[in-house]
Amino acid sequence: MSTELFLALLPLNPLASLKSVTRFVLAVDLLNPSPAAEAKKHKLKTLVPAPRSFFMDVKCPGCFTITTVFSHAQTVVICQGCTTVLCQPTGGKARLTEGCSFRRK
């Protein structure tokens, strides 16, 4: 048997016949997640990490002065005009007093 005939019988890549090509399709699209799925995730595990805290303008119900308050304030915020409590701290976000209106900055 000639060597050329012997080489023609061998596959070009001996491991090619052993490997089986399988592709798995993911059930979830990782590049385009739904807004509901993004809202459930931790703030650092989202596609674009961003903080969930913000500053807001709070209007006092008594004297209608506007005070800037952090959403996760850790101290009691008091109105400068009439000394009423605008918000109280909780474990996470600050709780606004009833009657106070706010807008996000």
C-alpha positions as CSV (number, residue, x, y, z in Angstrom):
1,M,0.0,0.0,0.0
2,S,1.4,3.3,-1.0
3,T,1.8,6.1,1.6
4,E,-0.3,8.5,-0.5
5,L,-3.3,6.1,-0.5
6,F,-2.8,5.6,3.3
7,L,-2.8,9.3,4.0
8,A,-5.9,9.9,1.8
9,L,-7.9,7.5,4.0
10,L,-7.0,9.4,7.2
11,P,-9.3,12.3,8.2
12,L,-7.6,15.8,8.1
13,N,-8.4,16.4,11.8
14,P,-8.5,13.2,13.8
15,L,-10.4,14.9,16.7
16,A,-13.1,16.2,14.3
17,S,-14.9,13.0,14.2
18,L,-14.9,12.7,18.0
19,K,-16.4,16.1,18.7
20,S,-20.0,16.7,18.3
21,V,-21.1,20.3,17.7
22,T,-24.1,21.2,19.9
23,R,-25.4,24.7,20.4
24,F,-27.7,25.6,23.2
25,V,-30.1,28.4,23.0
26,L,-30.7,30.4,26.1
27,A,-34.3,30.9,27.3
28,V,-33.6,34.6,28.2
29,D,-32.1,37.2,26.0
30,L,-29.2,38.6,28.0
31,L,-28.6,41.7,25.8
32,N,-32.2,42.9,25.8
33,P,-33.7,42.2,29.2
34,S,-37.3,43.1,30.0
35,P,-37.9,46.2,32.2
36,A,-39.6,44.0,34.8
37,A,-36.6,41.7,35.0
38,E,-34.2,44.7,35.4
39,A,-36.3,46.2,38.2
40,K,-36.0,42.9,40.2
41,K,-32.3,42.8,40.0
42,H,-29.8,44.3,42.5
43,K,-28.6,47.8,41.4
44,L,-25.1,46.5,40.5
45,K,-26.3,43.3,38.7
46,T,-28.3,45.2,36.1
47,L,-27.2,45.7,32.5
48,V,-26.1,49.3,33.2
49,P,-25.3,49.7,36.9
50,A,-26.9,52.8,38.4
51,P,-27.8,54.1,41.9
52,R,-31.4,54.0,43.0
53,S,-31.1,57.0,45.3
54,F,-32.0,60.5,44.2
55,F,-32.4,64.1,45.5
56,M,-35.9,65.6,45.6
57,D,-37.5,68.9,46.3
58,V,-39.9,68.7,49.2
59,K,-42.6,71.3,49.7
60,C,-43.6,72.0,53.3
61,P,-47.4,71.8,53.7
62,G,-47.4,74.7,56.3
63,C,-45.3,77.5,54.8
64,F,-44.8,76.1,51.2
65,T,-41.0,76.5,51.3
66,I,-39.0,74.1,49.2
67,T,-36.2,72.0,50.8
68,T,-33.8,69.7,48.9
69,V,-33.8,66.3,50.6
70,F,-31.8,63.1,49.8
71,S,-34.1,60.1,49.2
72,H,-32.1,57.9,51.7
73,A,-31.7,60.6,54.3
74,Q,-30.4,59.2,57.6
75,T,-31.4,62.2,59.8
76,V,-34.7,63.9,60.4
77,V,-35.2,66.8,58.0
78,I,-36.9,69.9,59.4
79,C,-38.4,72.8,57.5
80,Q,-36.3,76.0,58.0
81,G,-39.4,78.3,57.9
82,C,-41.8,76.7,60.4
83,T,-39.7,73.9,62.0
84,T,-42.1,71.0,61.0
85,V,-40.7,67.6,60.3
86,L,-40.5,66.9,56.5
87,C,-39.2,63.4,56.5
88,Q,-38.0,60.7,59.0
89,P,-35.3,58.1,58.3
90,T,-36.1,54.4,58.0
91,G,-33.8,51.5,57.3
92,G,-33.6,52.5,53.6
93,K,-35.5,55.4,52.0
94,A,-36.7,58.3,54.1
95,R,-40.4,58.4,54.9
96,L,-42.1,61.7,54.0
97,T,-44.5,63.3,56.4
98,E,-48.2,63.2,55.3
99,G,-49.1,66.3,53.3
100,C,-45.6,66.9,51.9
101,S,-45.4,67.0,48.2
102,F,-42.1,66.2,46.4
103,R,-40.6,66.1,42.9
104,R,-37.5,64.2,41.8
105,K,-34.5,66.3,40.7
